[in-house]
Amino acid sequence: MKMNFYVLSKLLSNTTTFLYAGYIAFALSTLSILLKGWHQLDLYLLLLVNFTLIFVHHYLSFRVKFDADLLIILADQLDEKDNENVEQLLQITEKLDKSLGYFKLIAKDKIGRNWEIRFKGCLFLLKIQIILLILQYLVLIVLLFKLLTQ
């Protein structure tokens, strides 16, 4: 079980690369509008979509990175000798839920979920982040196409 924590945390730690790629798409889209299409009102709609996408992307990146850091901390707390100690994992999970609940970072109905569901949730956030990155580049492609076909 400990290895699952490490593997998923390493996967989630790569979220920074996705965020930087999103920043590049955002910067290119914004520069394209400001330099070439600043006089066209419909391009400002794409700019608004782009701002929304980068904002949501940045928030998701923060959430995914936070999950990755939590997984590393939890994996380090698990006993080296007993890799499948369920009781220890339950105690650590309870402490985590109490701490997250104290700071209102977890909904009350999500307290006490098993780790399989939590892992799926982490992967779901990462998939949403990848979809947002694809959408950002689609906006960039549409924008460049509109600007080049004028």
N, C-alpha and C positions, 0 to 999 in steps of 0.2 A: 504494500500500500504506500509505503514511503516513497518508492520510486515513482509512483503515479503523481505524487505532489511535485517532485523535482521535474519530471518530464513536462507536465502541464505548465509549471511556472516558467520553464525555459521557453516553451512555445509562446506563452503570453508575453514574455519579456521582449519579444521581437516586435511588439506593437509600435515602438518608436520609429522603426523603418517605415511602416505604413503611414504614420503621422507625417514624417518628412516628405514622403511621396505626395501626400495630400496637400502639404504646404506648397510644393512645387506646382501642382495643378492649380491651386488657388492663386498663386503669384502670377503664373502665366496667363490665367484667365483675366485677372484684374488688370494686368499690364496691357493685355490685348485690347480690352475695352477702353482703358484710359488713353492709349496711344492711337488707336485706329477707329474705335466705334463710339467715342464719347458723345457724339451728336445723335445717336440712334436710341430712342426710348426703349425699344424691345430688348436691346442688349442689357439694359439695366435690370430687367427681370432675371436674366441669366446671372447677372452679378449678385442679385439678391439670393437666388437659389444657391450660388456658390458660397456666399457668406453663411447661409444656413447650414449647408453641408459641412463646411470646415468647422463651424461651431459644434455641431453634433459629433463630428469626427474627433475633435479635440476632447470633448467630454468623454466619449467612449474610450479613447486612448488612456485617459486618466483612470477610468474605472478598470480597464483591463490590466494596466500596470499595477494598480492597487491590489487587484486579485493576485497577480503574480508575486508581489512582495509578501502578501499574507501567506500564500502557499509555501514559500521558502521558509518563512518563520515557523509555520506549523510543522513542516518536514524536519526542521532542525530540532524541534521539541520532541519529536517521536523518538522512542528508544532505539538505539542502534542494535542492541542485542535481540530485541523481540520485534521484528518487522511487522508482525500481524497482530499486535496487541490491540484488540478492539476496545477494551475498557479504557486504555490510555487515550485512544483516539476520541472516544466519547467525552472524556473529561476535557480534553483540549478543545473540542468542538463546542462544548458548553461554555467554556471560558471565552472563546471567540464570539459566540452569539451574545453573551452578556455584554461584552465590550462594544460590539457593533450596535447593540440595542441601546446602550447608554448614550452613544453619540448619534443615535437615530439614523444609523446607516443601513439598517435592515428592518424590513417590515415584520410586525409581530407574527404574522401567519407564516413567515419563512424561517422562523427560528426552529431549530431542531431537525432540519432536513438532513437526509443522508448525503454522503459525499458523492455518490454517483450523480444525484440531481444537481449538486453544486458544480461538479465538473462539467456537466452538460450546459449549465448556465454560463460558465466561463467561456466555453467554446462557442456558445451562441453569441455572446458579446463580441468575440473575435470575428466571427462570420459576418456580423452586422457591420463591423468596422471595415472589413474587406469589401463588402457591398457598397458602403459609403465611398470608399476610395475609387471603386469602379465608376460610380455615379459622378464623382468629381471629374474624372477623366472623360466621361461621356459629355459632360457640360463643356469641358475644354474643347473637345472635338467638334461639337455642334457650334460653339462660338467661333472657332477658327474657320469652319466651313462657311458660316454666315459672312464672316469678314472677307474671306477670299473670293466669294462669289458675288461681291458687290460690283 
